Amino acid sequence: MARPSLSREEVLVAAAALVRAHGPAALTMRRLAAELGTAVTSIYWHVGNRESLLDALVERTVREVGEIVPRGAEPAARIVSVARALRRELRARPHLVAMVHERGLTERMFLPAQRALVHEMHAAGLRGAGAADAVRAVQFHVVGQLLVERNRERAPVQHPAEEELWQPAGPESAEGDPALARALARPVDEERLFTLSVRALVAGLLAPGGDPG
């Protein structure tokens, strides 16, 4: 019999935490049971075998990523909020998102965010192919930024580093803009850069004559 105090949701939460921290390979039934302080048979009782557990984690991830609520008083602000929330949700669970992708459910995972963006594009006055292009432009911007961030995180240590390349920069190498050189020598604030760039993108998409259709 399963431990009375253990629930299916507790098992899924613990399994998701293991995958988020260490990747799918770290998720074994024995390790999960040890994390929960229960017997392996109890895990099987609640979620079935390992493949069934992985399927449940994928479904849970799809549902969690879809729980995005637009915020803001105007369509532009709400669109930006959807983009920021989507980036945050995807960034928080890269291993789980990779599992979703491997099972061919990526488009379904993005659907709730797309629907939220459609609603806000309509509220902003975009329709038809133009609205569809705008939705995809925002979605692709989110994914593109994440891929750049992941690539930077996985890249070997750079010699010289960006800050070393720009720190000694004089007026000539920075085209007479020492403040620019100092800024490029500082570490990238990825959240700030994303917010800046997505706001600019959305402003362009919603501006009169900015309809990509």
N, C-alpha and C positions, 0 to 999 in steps of 0.2 A: 504493500500500500504506500501511496505517496505521503510524505510528511504533511500533517494537517495544516501547518502554518505556511506551507509553500504553495504559491500560485503560479499559473502559467505566465502571467505578466512578470512576476519576479524572475522567472527563468529567462524570459526574453530580455529583460533589462540587464541582467548579469551577462548574458551572452553578447548582447550589443556592446557592452562596456569592454569585454575582452577583445572583440573584433576591432572596435575603435582604437584601442590602445596598442594592439599587437598584430592585427591582421587576421584573416580567416584561418590561416594555418594554426594559429594558437588556440582555436576553438575545438577542443576535444571534450567528449562527454565526461571523461574522468576529471579534467581540469575544471570544467564548469561545476561539476558536483562538489569538488573541493572548495571552490569559491563560495558556493552556497551552503556548505556544511551539511550536505545531504548525501544520500547514496545515488549511484549512477542509475539504478532502477527507478528512482524517483523522477529523474530527468526524463527518462523514456516515457514514464507514465503521463507526464504533462505535455510533452512536445513530440513524442515519437523519436525516430532515429535522427542522425545528424543531418541528413539531407532535408528532412521535414523541418528541422530546426532552422536550417539556412533559408529555406523557403519562407518560413514565418518571419525571419529577420528581414528578408527582402521586402515582404509585404508591409511590415512595420515601418521600414525606412521610406517606402513610397508614400505611406500615409503621413508620416511625420514631415517630410519635405513639402507635402501638399498643404500643410496647415499654416498658410501664409495669409495674414490679414493686412490689407492695404491701410496705411495711416497717412493723415495729412488733410488739409482743407481743400486743396486743389488737385486736379488730375495729375499735374506734373509731379507734385510732391508725393502723391500716392504711387505713381509709377516708380519713382526713385526708391520709395520704401519697399516695394515688392522686389526690386532688383537687389537691394541691400539684404533683405531677409533671405532671398534665395541663395545669394552668395554665402551668407552666414550659415545656413542650414547645410549646404553642400560642403563647405569648408570644415564643418564640425565633424563630418563622418565620411572621410575619403574612402576608407576600406569598404564601408557598407554601400556607398554609392557605386563603387567598382563592382560589387556583387550584383547590384541592380542592373548595371550595364551588361554584365556577363550573361544575365538571364533574359536579356532583350526587353527590359521594362523601362528603359530610360525615357522614352517618349511619354509613357503613362505617368512617370514620376514628375515630368515637367508640366503635364496638362493643367493641374490646378493653378500654377503660377501663370501659365499662358491665358487661362480664362480670366484671372484677375486683371491681367494686362489688357486683354480685349475690352473688358468693362471700362477701364480707365481711358483707353484710346477712344472709345465711343463717347465717353463723357467729355473728352477734349475736342471732339468734332471730327476725328478721323474715321473713315469708313472703307470698306472693301479691301482691295489689294494693298492700298497705302497703309491701312491699319495693320494688316497681316505682316507687311514688311517691317513696320515699326515694332510690333511684338517680337518678331524674330531678331531684330537688331538689338533689342535690350537683352533678350535671352542669350544670344551669341556673345554679347559684351561680357555678361556675367561669366560664362563658361571660358571665354578667352582669357580673362583676367585670372581666373583660377588656375588655368593651365600654365600661365606665366609664373604665377606664385609657386606652384608645385615644382616647376622646372628650376626656379631659383633655389628652392629649399633642397632639392636633390643634387644640385650641381656641386662639383668639387670646389674646395676653397680656391678662390681666384688670387693669382699673384701676377701683377699687382691688383689689389682690390680697387673698386670704384672710387673709394675715398682717397686712396693713394694717388690715383690718376688725376683727380681734380684738386686735391689739397694744395699742391704747389702752383696751381694754375695762375698765370699772370693775366693781365688785361688782354694780351694777344690771343691766348688759347681760349679765353672765355668771351672773346669779341668785346672787350672793354666792359664786361659785366661781372665784377668780382662777387657780387651777391649771388649770382647764378652759380658760379663755381663753388661757393661755400655750400649752397643748397644741394648741389649734385654730389658733394663730398659727404653729405649726411646720409644715414641709412634711410631706405624708402619706408614711408608710412603707408602701407598698402591699403588700409581702410580709408585713410584720407584721400589717397590718390584715386581709389575706386569711386568714392562719393563725388569727387570733383569731376571725373571723366563721365560718369553716368548722368550727372546733372547736365553737363554740356551736351551729351548725346540726346537726352530727352528734350532739352530746350530747342535743339535743332530740328528734331522730329516734329515738334508741336508748333514751331514757328510758322507763320503764314508763308506759303511757298516751300515749306520744309517737308511736306508730305512726300515720302519716297515713292509713292505710286504715281 
